[in-house]
Structures are given as structure tokens and as C-alpha cells.
Amino acid sequence: FFALTMSFDSEKIKKYFQRHDTDGDGRIDKAEFTVMLKRMGVLLSPSDEGRLFEAMDKDKNGSIEFKEFTQHYSTIVALEKRAEEKQIENLRQKTTFATDEIQAMYHNFKKIACTQKDDGLIDKSEFRQMMVESDSSRHVVFYDALFRMFDRDHSGDIDFAEFVSALAVYHGKTGGGHSLDVRAKFFFGLCDGDGDGYISKQDLIKILTDSVAANDLKFSSTELTQIVDMTFANFPGAASGKIDFNAFKTKRLA
């Protein structure tokens, strides 16, 4: 039993190591180490980060091999656990989600983040897969627009803080006095299919087409165009065929 446990732990550590050895050379260099800590949510000063790296780099060759990583694995896990707890508490204070809700989100996030690329982040492909599994009736345009709303720093990946923050906006769980404005920006972004900062008639037609298909309704393209034209007629300043955020927010909150 002890041997089996040791083998399991070794495989777990190896998988963890390989996740952060991004170039696959069998070593974690300083750049990869910095990225690893960032993905873990561990925020250290440059000097503290340097000291930790030097402590793990026993042979002082400028990189951390698997054996060295294994010797300090418990330290890495403890740092990640502490960072997780701190992040959950921080998100609890910024949203109206309960602690157990955020913990459940964290475990779901971790599962999604390793479905294709085990890097602790959700990329666009993993996000699409998640959305298809939960709601296959939607069009990819909707998924991509939603991904942009989650990816607040436009890095191309969604970290856990972005994941929870976006869900808080979507479910009206944001804290503070600016939640209505934040929600308006979120839903504006969903309608702005191409991400150009405006809602065009083409954007709205795509959304309506998606919604009609998802609800098994029947509308002709002519009818959808008429609905869009009527919608735009109700927005001041939309004569150019585009709705900006201020017009959208004013109309939505009116």
C-alpha cells in the first residue's frame, strides 16, 4: 500500500512539474517559474521569488530539475493552497457569492482548465467545449462574445478571478455601487459580436438568429431584419446603423 501511495504521489508530482515545464526540456527555468507562480495565484516580491527559486535550485545551474522540484513539492502545494484561500476570500468580499459557492466554482474551474491544455487557465477552445456541453444550441459567435467578457485583460485565457468576476456580473452578484454599469458593459459586450465597440445590425441579427434557433422558433430572415430595424429605431443616435455603449446603457436603464 505504501509503495502504491508513493507511486501515485510521484506521478502526481511529475504531472504537476510537466504542466509548468512549458518547453518540455525537463527543467523549469526562471521565466517558467515566474509564470508558474502567477498561474498558482502566488504573488511574491521579485526578491522573495528569487530567494524561493534559489532555494529550490540546489545545484545552482539556473533551473529546477524534477528531483529538486520533488524535494520542494510540499512547499509549492502549501503556497498554492494559501493563495487559493486568499483569492477565494478576496472574491467573496468583491462579490455577493458565498464562500462555499466560490469554492465549488474553483473546483469546476480546475476541471475545465485541464481538459485540453493543463495550464490552470481556460483558453478559448476549452471555453467553447464547456459551453457546448452545457448549451449546445448556441452559435459559436455567442460563445466567443461571452469568452471576451470573461477574458477581462484580453490575454487570450481566463484565470479564476476573471471566471468568478464574470459570473458575478452575469448573475447580478457584483458588490458595490457600480454593479448596474458593470452589468450594462457585460451585456453590451455580448451583443457586440465582433468586438468593435458598437452593436451593428449584423451583430443583432446574429444574436436573434441564435436565440430563435435555441428556442426552436421559426422566423424568416425578413422578419428578423424587421425586428432589428424596429429595435434600432428606438435608439437615439443609431441612424448610422450602430449603437454605442452610452446609448445602450441609457436605453437599458431607462
ChimeraX commands (.cxc) that place a marker at each C-alpha (Angstrom):
marker #1 position 0.00,0.00,0.00 radius 0.5
marker #1 position 2.83,2.39,0.90 radius 0.5
marker #1 position 4.57,1.68,-2.40 radius 0.5
marker #1 position 1.36,2.32,-4.34 radius 0.5
marker #1 position 0.86,5.62,-2.49 radius 0.5
marker #1 position 4.42,6.73,-3.22 radius 0.5
marker #1 position 3.98,5.81,-6.90 radius 0.5
marker #1 position 0.74,7.76,-7.11 radius 0.5
marker #1 position 2.33,10.80,-5.48 radius 0.5
marker #1 position 5.31,10.57,-7.83 radius 0.5
marker #1 position 3.04,10.54,-10.88 radius 0.5
marker #1 position 1.05,13.45,-9.48 radius 0.5
marker #1 position 4.23,15.47,-8.90 radius 0.5
marker #1 position 5.52,14.58,-12.36 radius 0.5
marker #1 position 2.30,15.78,-13.96 radius 0.5
marker #1 position 2.45,18.98,-11.93 radius 0.5
marker #1 position 6.06,19.54,-12.98 radius 0.5
marker #1 position 5.33,18.92,-16.67 radius 0.5
marker #1 position 2.45,21.39,-16.55 radius 0.5
marker #1 position 4.89,24.18,-15.74 radius 0.5
marker #1 position 7.81,22.93,-17.84 radius 0.5
marker #1 position 6.26,24.62,-20.86 radius 0.5
marker #1 position 9.09,23.95,-23.33 radius 0.5
marker #1 position 9.38,20.31,-22.24 radius 0.5
marker #1 position 13.14,20.37,-21.67 radius 0.5
marker #1 position 12.90,18.66,-18.28 radius 0.5
marker #1 position 13.71,21.83,-16.35 radius 0.5
marker #1 position 11.84,24.84,-15.01 radius 0.5
marker #1 position 13.82,27.99,-15.71 radius 0.5
marker #1 position 13.30,31.37,-14.06 radius 0.5
marker #1 position 10.79,32.58,-16.66 radius 0.5
marker #1 position 8.73,29.39,-16.34 radius 0.5
marker #1 position 8.97,29.65,-12.54 radius 0.5
marker #1 position 7.54,33.18,-12.63 radius 0.5
marker #1 position 4.66,32.04,-14.86 radius 0.5
marker #1 position 4.05,29.04,-12.58 radius 0.5
marker #1 position 3.67,31.24,-9.51 radius 0.5
marker #1 position 1.37,33.62,-11.39 radius 0.5
marker #1 position -0.87,30.75,-12.50 radius 0.5
marker #1 position -0.98,29.49,-8.93 radius 0.5
marker #1 position -2.04,32.93,-7.76 radius 0.5
marker #1 position 1.09,33.24,-5.61 radius 0.5
marker #1 position 2.13,36.89,-5.50 radius 0.5
marker #1 position 5.68,37.40,-4.28 radius 0.5
marker #1 position 8.04,40.33,-4.48 radius 0.5
marker #1 position 10.87,39.88,-7.03 radius 0.5
marker #1 position 13.36,39.38,-4.18 radius 0.5
marker #1 position 11.21,36.76,-2.41 radius 0.5
marker #1 position 10.57,34.99,-5.70 radius 0.5
marker #1 position 14.31,34.97,-6.39 radius 0.5
marker #1 position 15.07,33.53,-2.95 radius 0.5
marker #1 position 12.50,30.76,-3.40 radius 0.5
marker #1 position 13.93,29.89,-6.82 radius 0.5
marker #1 position 17.47,29.77,-5.43 radius 0.5
marker #1 position 16.35,27.56,-2.53 radius 0.5
marker #1 position 14.83,25.07,-4.98 radius 0.5
marker #1 position 17.75,25.26,-7.42 radius 0.5
marker #1 position 20.04,23.12,-5.25 radius 0.5
marker #1 position 22.82,22.67,-7.83 radius 0.5
marker #1 position 22.75,26.37,-8.77 radius 0.5
marker #1 position 22.62,25.75,-12.51 radius 0.5
marker #1 position 19.87,28.32,-13.12 radius 0.5
marker #1 position 16.98,25.88,-13.42 radius 0.5
marker #1 position 14.92,23.47,-11.32 radius 0.5
marker #1 position 15.08,19.80,-12.32 radius 0.5
marker #1 position 12.40,17.27,-11.42 radius 0.5
marker #1 position 14.33,15.90,-8.42 radius 0.5
marker #1 position 14.73,19.40,-6.98 radius 0.5
marker #1 position 11.07,20.14,-7.65 radius 0.5
marker #1 position 10.04,16.95,-5.86 radius 0.5
marker #1 position 12.03,17.91,-2.76 radius 0.5
marker #1 position 10.11,21.20,-2.51 radius 0.5
marker #1 position 6.74,19.97,-3.76 radius 0.5
marker #1 position 5.09,20.27,-0.33 radius 0.5
marker #1 position 6.18,23.93,-0.17 radius 0.5
marker #1 position 4.71,24.62,-3.62 radius 0.5
marker #1 position 1.42,22.92,-2.68 radius 0.5
marker #1 position 1.24,24.90,0.58 radius 0.5
marker #1 position 1.83,28.18,-1.28 radius 0.5
marker #1 position -0.87,27.31,-3.81 radius 0.5
marker #1 position -3.33,26.35,-1.08 radius 0.5
marker #1 position -2.69,29.59,0.78 radius 0.5
marker #1 position -3.08,31.58,-2.44 radius 0.5
marker #1 position -6.33,29.75,-3.20 radius 0.5
marker #1 position -7.77,30.56,0.23 radius 0.5
marker #1 position -6.71,34.20,-0.07 radius 0.5
marker #1 position -8.18,34.50,-3.56 radius 0.5
marker #1 position -11.47,32.92,-2.50 radius 0.5
marker #1 position -11.75,35.33,0.43 radius 0.5
marker #1 position -10.89,38.28,-1.82 radius 0.5
marker #1 position -13.56,37.27,-4.35 radius 0.5
marker #1 position -16.08,36.73,-1.55 radius 0.5
marker #1 position -15.53,40.33,-0.47 radius 0.5
marker #1 position -15.84,41.67,-4.03 radius 0.5
marker #1 position -18.98,39.70,-4.88 radius 0.5
marker #1 position -22.08,38.52,-3.05 radius 0.5
marker #1 position -21.27,34.85,-3.66 radius 0.5
marker #1 position -20.95,32.73,-0.51 radius 0.5
marker #1 position -17.61,31.11,0.29 radius 0.5
marker #1 position -18.87,27.60,-0.49 radius 0.5
marker #1 position -20.18,28.81,-3.86 radius 0.5
marker #1 position -16.76,30.21,-4.79 radius 0.5
marker #1 position -15.06,27.02,-3.60 radius 0.5
marker #1 position -17.36,24.99,-5.86 radius 0.5
marker #1 position -16.54,27.33,-8.75 radius 0.5
marker #1 position -12.83,26.84,-8.05 radius 0.5
marker #1 position -13.07,23.05,-8.34 radius 0.5
marker #1 position -15.16,23.30,-11.52 radius 0.5
marker #1 position -12.71,25.83,-12.95 radius 0.5
marker #1 position -9.78,23.49,-12.32 radius 0.5
marker #1 position -11.56,20.65,-14.12 radius 0.5
marker #1 position -12.32,22.80,-17.16 radius 0.5
marker #1 position -8.83,24.33,-17.24 radius 0.5
marker #1 position -7.15,20.95,-17.80 radius 0.5
marker #1 position -9.47,19.47,-20.43 radius 0.5
marker #1 position -7.17,20.32,-23.34 radius 0.5
marker #1 position -4.15,22.21,-22.03 radius 0.5
marker #1 position -3.32,21.58,-18.38 radius 0.5
marker #1 position -2.06,25.06,-17.55 radius 0.5
marker #1 position -4.51,26.21,-14.88 radius 0.5
marker #1 position -6.23,28.62,-17.29 radius 0.5
marker #1 position -9.24,28.33,-19.60 radius 0.5
marker #1 position -8.44,29.12,-23.23 radius 0.5
marker #1 position -10.99,29.79,-25.96 radius 0.5
marker #1 position -11.10,26.16,-27.09 radius 0.5
marker #1 position -11.74,24.88,-23.56 radius 0.5
marker #1 position -14.35,27.60,-23.05 radius 0.5
marker #1 position -16.18,26.61,-26.24 radius 0.5
marker #1 position -16.15,22.97,-25.17 radius 0.5
marker #1 position -17.56,23.92,-21.76 radius 0.5
marker #1 position -20.35,25.96,-23.35 radius 0.5
marker #1 position -21.23,23.31,-25.93 radius 0.5
marker #1 position -21.55,20.70,-23.17 radius 0.5
marker #1 position -23.84,22.97,-21.14 radius 0.5
marker #1 position -25.81,24.57,-24.01 radius 0.5
marker #1 position -25.15,23.07,-27.44 radius 0.5
marker #1 position -27.93,25.08,-29.10 radius 0.5
marker #1 position -25.93,28.32,-29.09 radius 0.5
marker #1 position -23.88,29.59,-32.02 radius 0.5
marker #1 position -20.09,29.86,-31.78 radius 0.5
marker #1 position -20.42,33.66,-32.21 radius 0.5
marker #1 position -22.22,33.81,-28.86 radius 0.5
marker #1 position -19.57,31.66,-27.17 radius 0.5
marker #1 position -16.75,33.85,-28.50 radius 0.5
marker #1 position -18.51,37.04,-27.39 radius 0.5
marker #1 position -19.03,35.53,-23.95 radius 0.5
marker #1 position -15.36,34.49,-23.83 radius 0.5
marker #1 position -14.32,38.10,-24.45 radius 0.5
marker #1 position -16.45,39.18,-21.50 radius 0.5
marker #1 position -14.74,36.65,-19.23 radius 0.5
marker #1 position -11.24,37.46,-20.53 radius 0.5
marker #1 position -11.12,40.93,-19.00 radius 0.5
marker #1 position -7.39,41.50,-19.52 radius 0.5
marker #1 position -7.58,40.28,-23.15 radius 0.5
marker #1 position -4.75,37.81,-22.56 radius 0.5
marker #1 position -6.43,35.04,-24.53 radius 0.5
marker #1 position -7.02,32.97,-21.38 radius 0.5
marker #1 position -9.39,33.16,-18.42 radius 0.5
marker #1 position -7.96,32.93,-14.91 radius 0.5
marker #1 position -10.03,32.08,-11.84 radius 0.5
marker #1 position -10.56,35.68,-10.74 radius 0.5
marker #1 position -11.86,36.60,-14.21 radius 0.5
marker #1 position -14.07,33.49,-14.19 radius 0.5
marker #1 position -15.78,34.38,-10.89 radius 0.5
marker #1 position -15.98,38.10,-11.66 radius 0.5
marker #1 position -17.76,37.44,-14.96 radius 0.5
marker #1 position -20.20,35.02,-13.35 radius 0.5
marker #1 position -20.89,37.61,-10.65 radius 0.5
marker #1 position -21.80,40.17,-13.32 radius 0.5
marker #1 position -23.89,37.66,-15.27 radius 0.5
marker #1 position -25.87,36.62,-12.18 radius 0.5
marker #1 position -26.10,40.09,-10.65 radius 0.5
marker #1 position -23.79,39.16,-7.78 radius 0.5
marker #1 position -21.34,42.04,-8.05 radius 0.5
marker #1 position -20.75,44.13,-4.96 radius 0.5
marker #1 position -20.50,47.91,-4.78 radius 0.5
marker #1 position -22.49,50.75,-6.24 radius 0.5
marker #1 position -21.35,50.35,-9.85 radius 0.5
marker #1 position -22.91,46.93,-10.44 radius 0.5
marker #1 position -25.56,48.25,-12.86 radius 0.5
marker #1 position -22.94,49.93,-15.01 radius 0.5
marker #1 position -20.79,46.79,-14.93 radius 0.5
marker #1 position -23.75,44.65,-15.97 radius 0.5
marker #1 position -24.55,47.06,-18.79 radius 0.5
marker #1 position -20.98,46.75,-20.10 radius 0.5
marker #1 position -21.16,42.98,-19.83 radius 0.5
marker #1 position -24.37,42.61,-21.83 radius 0.5
marker #1 position -23.26,45.26,-24.32 radius 0.5
marker #1 position -20.19,43.13,-24.94 radius 0.5
marker #1 position -22.36,40.08,-25.58 radius 0.5
marker #1 position -24.31,41.98,-28.21 radius 0.5
marker #1 position -21.16,43.44,-29.78 radius 0.5
marker #1 position -20.39,40.25,-31.68 radius 0.5
marker #1 position -17.25,41.44,-33.47 radius 0.5
marker #1 position -15.86,43.37,-30.50 radius 0.5
marker #1 position -15.51,46.68,-32.36 radius 0.5
marker #1 position -17.13,48.74,-29.61 radius 0.5
marker #1 position -20.50,49.08,-31.36 radius 0.5
marker #1 position -23.62,46.98,-31.80 radius 0.5
marker #1 position -24.36,46.82,-35.50 radius 0.5
marker #1 position -27.47,45.50,-37.18 radius 0.5
marker #1 position -25.46,42.48,-38.28 radius 0.5
marker #1 position -24.46,41.83,-34.65 radius 0.5
marker #1 position -28.09,41.90,-33.58 radius 0.5
marker #1 position -29.25,39.69,-36.45 radius 0.5
marker #1 position -26.70,37.05,-35.40 radius 0.5
marker #1 position -27.93,37.19,-31.80 radius 0.5
marker #1 position -31.58,36.90,-32.85 radius 0.5
marker #1 position -30.81,34.04,-35.22 radius 0.5
marker #1 position -29.03,32.26,-32.39 radius 0.5
marker #1 position -31.88,32.87,-29.92 radius 0.5
marker #1 position -34.54,31.76,-32.39 radius 0.5
marker #1 position -32.68,28.52,-33.10 radius 0.5
marker #1 position -32.03,27.88,-29.38 radius 0.5
marker #1 position -35.75,28.21,-28.58 radius 0.5
marker #1 position -36.91,26.24,-31.63 radius 0.5
marker #1 position -38.82,29.21,-33.06 radius 0.5
marker #1 position -39.48,29.99,-36.70 radius 0.5
marker #1 position -38.75,33.43,-38.16 radius 0.5
marker #1 position -37.84,34.31,-41.71 radius 0.5
marker #1 position -34.76,36.42,-42.44 radius 0.5
marker #1 position -37.11,39.23,-43.49 radius 0.5
marker #1 position -38.93,39.12,-40.15 radius 0.5
marker #1 position -35.64,39.18,-38.24 radius 0.5
marker #1 position -34.46,42.17,-40.25 radius 0.5
marker #1 position -37.71,43.99,-39.47 radius 0.5
marker #1 position -37.27,43.31,-35.73 radius 0.5
marker #1 position -33.72,44.67,-35.86 radius 0.5
marker #1 position -34.81,47.77,-37.78 radius 0.5
marker #1 position -37.55,48.45,-35.21 radius 0.5
marker #1 position -35.06,47.97,-32.36 radius 0.5
marker #1 position -32.59,50.42,-33.87 radius 0.5
marker #1 position -35.35,52.95,-34.45 radius 0.5
marker #1 position -35.82,53.11,-30.66 radius 0.5
marker #1 position -32.20,54.06,-30.01 radius 0.5
marker #1 position -31.28,57.75,-30.30 radius 0.5
marker #1 position -28.22,58.25,-32.45 radius 0.5
marker #1 position -28.47,54.83,-34.10 radius 0.5
marker #1 position -29.32,56.24,-37.51 radius 0.5
marker #1 position -25.81,55.33,-38.66 radius 0.5
marker #1 position -26.65,51.68,-38.10 radius 0.5
marker #1 position -24.58,51.37,-34.92 radius 0.5
marker #1 position -25.34,51.61,-31.20 radius 0.5
marker #1 position -22.56,52.75,-28.86 radius 0.5
marker #1 position -22.31,51.86,-25.17 radius 0.5
marker #1 position -23.76,55.12,-23.84 radius 0.5
marker #1 position -26.90,54.76,-25.96 radius 0.5
marker #1 position -27.21,51.11,-24.94 radius 0.5
marker #1 position -26.79,51.88,-21.23 radius 0.5
marker #1 position -29.22,54.80,-21.29 radius 0.5
marker #1 position -31.89,52.73,-23.03 radius 0.5
marker #1 position -31.32,49.64,-20.89 radius 0.5
marker #1 position -31.51,51.51,-17.59 radius 0.5
marker #1 position -34.37,53.76,-18.64 radius 0.5
marker link #1:1,2 radius 0.2
marker link #1:2,3 radius 0.2
marker link #1:3,4 radius 0.2
marker link #1:4,5 radius 0.2
marker link #1:5,6 radius 0.2
marker link #1:6,7 radius 0.2
marker link #1:7,8 radius 0.2
marker link #1:8,9 radius 0.2
marker link #1:9,10 radius 0.2
marker link #1:10,11 radius 0.2
marker link #1:11,12 radius 0.2
marker link #1:12,13 radius 0.2
marker link #1:13,14 radius 0.2
marker link #1:14,15 radius 0.2
marker link #1:15,16 radius 0.2
marker link #1:16,17 radius 0.2
marker link #1:17,18 radius 0.2
marker link #1:18,19 radius 0.2
marker link #1:19,20 radius 0.2
marker link #1:20,21 radius 0.2
marker link #1:21,22 radius 0.2
marker link #1:22,23 radius 0.2
marker link #1:23,24 radius 0.2
marker link #1:24,25 radius 0.2
marker link #1:25,26 radius 0.2
marker link #1:26,27 radius 0.2
marker link #1:27,28 radius 0.2
marker link #1:28,29 radius 0.2
marker link #1:29,30 radius 0.2
marker link #1:30,31 radius 0.2
marker link #1:31,32 radius 0.2
marker link #1:32,33 radius 0.2
marker link #1:33,34 radius 0.2
marker link #1:34,35 radius 0.2
marker link #1:35,36 radius 0.2
marker link #1:36,37 radius 0.2
marker link #1:37,38 radius 0.2
marker link #1:38,39 radius 0.2
marker link #1:39,40 radius 0.2
marker link #1:40,41 radius 0.2
marker link #1:41,42 radius 0.2
marker link #1:42,43 radius 0.2
marker link #1:43,44 radius 0.2
marker link #1:44,45 radius 0.2
marker link #1:45,46 radius 0.2
marker link #1:46,47 radius 0.2
marker link #1:47,48 radius 0.2
marker link #1:48,49 radius 0.2
marker link #1:49,50 radius 0.2
marker link #1:50,51 radius 0.2
marker link #1:51,52 radius 0.2
marker link #1:52,53 radius 0.2
marker link #1:53,54 radius 0.2
marker link #1:54,55 radius 0.2
marker link #1:55,56 radius 0.2
marker link #1:56,57 radius 0.2
marker link #1:57,58 radius 0.2
marker link #1:58,59 radius 0.2
marker link #1:59,60 radius 0.2
marker link #1:60,61 radius 0.2
marker link #1:61,62 radius 0.2
marker link #1:62,63 radius 0.2
marker link #1:63,64 radius 0.2
marker link #1:64,65 radius 0.2
marker link #1:65,66 radius 0.2
marker link #1:66,67 radius 0.2
marker link #1:67,68 radius 0.2
marker link #1:68,69 radius 0.2
marker link #1:69,70 radius 0.2
marker link #1:70,71 radius 0.2
marker link #1:71,72 radius 0.2
marker link #1:72,73 radius 0.2
marker link #1:73,74 radius 0.2
marker link #1:74,75 radius 0.2
marker link #1:75,76 radius 0.2
marker link #1:76,77 radius 0.2
marker link #1:77,78 radius 0.2
marker link #1:78,79 radius 0.2
marker link #1:79,80 radius 0.2
marker link #1:80,81 radius 0.2
marker link #1:81,82 radius 0.2
marker link #1:82,83 radius 0.2
marker link #1:83,84 radius 0.2
marker link #1:84,85 radius 0.2
marker link #1:85,86 radius 0.2
marker link #1:86,87 radius 0.2
marker link #1:87,88 radius 0.2
marker link #1:88,89 radius 0.2
marker link #1:89,90 radius 0.2
marker link #1:90,91 radius 0.2
marker link #1:91,92 radius 0.2
marker link #1:92,93 radius 0.2
marker link #1:93,94 radius 0.2
marker link #1:94,95 radius 0.2
marker link #1:95,96 radius 0.2
marker link #1:96,97 radius 0.2
marker link #1:97,98 radius 0.2
marker link #1:98,99 radius 0.2
marker link #1:99,100 radius 0.2
marker link #1:100,101 radius 0.2
marker link #1:101,102 radius 0.2
marker link #1:102,103 radius 0.2
marker link #1:103,104 radius 0.2
marker link #1:104,105 radius 0.2
marker link #1:105,106 radius 0.2
marker link #1:106,107 radius 0.2
marker link #1:107,108 radius 0.2
marker link #1:108,109 radius 0.2
marker link #1:109,110 radius 0.2
marker link #1:110,111 radius 0.2
marker link #1:111,112 radius 0.2
marker link #1:112,113 radius 0.2
marker link #1:113,114 radius 0.2
marker link #1:114,115 radius 0.2
marker link #1:115,116 radius 0.2
marker link #1:116,117 radius 0.2
marker link #1:117,118 radius 0.2
marker link #1:118,119 radius 0.2
marker link #1:119,120 radius 0.2
marker link #1:120,121 radius 0.2
marker link #1:121,122 radius 0.2
marker link #1:122,123 radius 0.2
marker link #1:123,124 radius 0.2
marker link #1:124,125 radius 0.2
marker link #1:125,126 radius 0.2
marker link #1:126,127 radius 0.2
marker link #1:127,128 radius 0.2
marker link #1:128,129 radius 0.2
marker link #1:129,130 radius 0.2
marker link #1:130,131 radius 0.2
marker link #1:131,132 radius 0.2
marker link #1:132,133 radius 0.2
marker link #1:133,134 radius 0.2
marker link #1:134,135 radius 0.2
marker link #1:135,136 radius 0.2
marker link #1:136,137 radius 0.2
marker link #1:137,138 radius 0.2
marker link #1:138,139 radius 0.2
marker link #1:139,140 radius 0.2
marker link #1:140,141 radius 0.2
marker link #1:141,142 radius 0.2
marker link #1:142,143 radius 0.2
marker link #1:143,144 radius 0.2
marker link #1:144,145 radius 0.2
marker link #1:145,146 radius 0.2
marker link #1:146,147 radius 0.2
marker link #1:147,148 radius 0.2
marker link #1:148,149 radius 0.2
marker link #1:149,150 radius 0.2
marker link #1:150,151 radius 0.2
marker link #1:151,152 radius 0.2
marker link #1:152,153 radius 0.2
marker link #1:153,154 radius 0.2
marker link #1:154,155 radius 0.2
marker link #1:155,156 radius 0.2
marker link #1:156,157 radius 0.2
marker link #1:157,158 radius 0.2
marker link #1:158,159 radius 0.2
marker link #1:159,160 radius 0.2
marker link #1:160,161 radius 0.2
marker link #1:161,162 radius 0.2
marker link #1:162,163 radius 0.2
marker link #1:163,164 radius 0.2
marker link #1:164,165 radius 0.2
marker link #1:165,166 radius 0.2
marker link #1:166,167 radius 0.2
marker link #1:167,168 radius 0.2
marker link #1:168,169 radius 0.2
marker link #1:169,170 radius 0.2
marker link #1:170,171 radius 0.2
marker link #1:171,172 radius 0.2
marker link #1:172,173 radius 0.2
marker link #1:173,174 radius 0.2
marker link #1:174,175 radius 0.2
marker link #1:175,176 radius 0.2
marker link #1:176,177 radius 0.2
marker link #1:177,178 radius 0.2
marker link #1:178,179 radius 0.2
marker link #1:179,180 radius 0.2
marker link #1:180,181 radius 0.2
marker link #1:181,182 radius 0.2
marker link #1:182,183 radius 0.2
marker link #1:183,184 radius 0.2
marker link #1:184,185 radius 0.2
marker link #1:185,186 radius 0.2
marker link #1:186,187 radius 0.2
marker link #1:187,188 radius 0.2
marker link #1:188,189 radius 0.2
marker link #1:189,190 radius 0.2
marker link #1:190,191 radius 0.2
marker link #1:191,192 radius 0.2
marker link #1:192,193 radius 0.2
marker link #1:193,194 radius 0.2
marker link #1:194,195 radius 0.2
marker link #1:195,196 radius 0.2
marker link #1:196,197 radius 0.2
marker link #1:197,198 radius 0.2
marker link #1:198,199 radius 0.2
marker link #1:199,200 radius 0.2
marker link #1:200,201 radius 0.2
marker link #1:201,202 radius 0.2
marker link #1:202,203 radius 0.2
marker link #1:203,204 radius 0.2
marker link #1:204,205 radius 0.2
marker link #1:205,206 radius 0.2
marker link #1:206,207 radius 0.2
marker link #1:207,208 radius 0.2
marker link #1:208,209 radius 0.2
marker link #1:209,210 radius 0.2
marker link #1:210,211 radius 0.2
marker link #1:211,212 radius 0.2
marker link #1:212,213 radius 0.2
marker link #1:213,214 radius 0.2
marker link #1:214,215 radius 0.2
marker link #1:215,216 radius 0.2
marker link #1:216,217 radius 0.2
marker link #1:217,218 radius 0.2
marker link #1:218,219 radius 0.2
marker link #1:219,220 radius 0.2
marker link #1:220,221 radius 0.2
marker link #1:221,222 radius 0.2
marker link #1:222,223 radius 0.2
marker link #1:223,224 radius 0.2
marker link #1:224,225 radius 0.2
marker link #1:225,226 radius 0.2
marker link #1:226,227 radius 0.2
marker link #1:227,228 radius 0.2
marker link #1:228,229 radius 0.2
marker link #1:229,230 radius 0.2
marker link #1:230,231 radius 0.2
marker link #1:231,232 radius 0.2
marker link #1:232,233 radius 0.2
marker link #1:233,234 radius 0.2
marker link #1:234,235 radius 0.2
marker link #1:235,236 radius 0.2
marker link #1:236,237 radius 0.2
marker link #1:237,238 radius 0.2
marker link #1:238,239 radius 0.2
marker link #1:239,240 radius 0.2
marker link #1:240,241 radius 0.2
marker link #1:241,242 radius 0.2
marker link #1:242,243 radius 0.2
marker link #1:243,244 radius 0.2
marker link #1:244,245 radius 0.2
marker link #1:245,246 radius 0.2
marker link #1:246,247 radius 0.2
marker link #1:247,248 radius 0.2
marker link #1:248,249 radius 0.2
marker link #1:249,250 radius 0.2
marker link #1:250,251 radius 0.2
marker link #1:251,252 radius 0.2
marker link #1:252,253 radius 0.2
marker link #1:253,254 radius 0.2
view
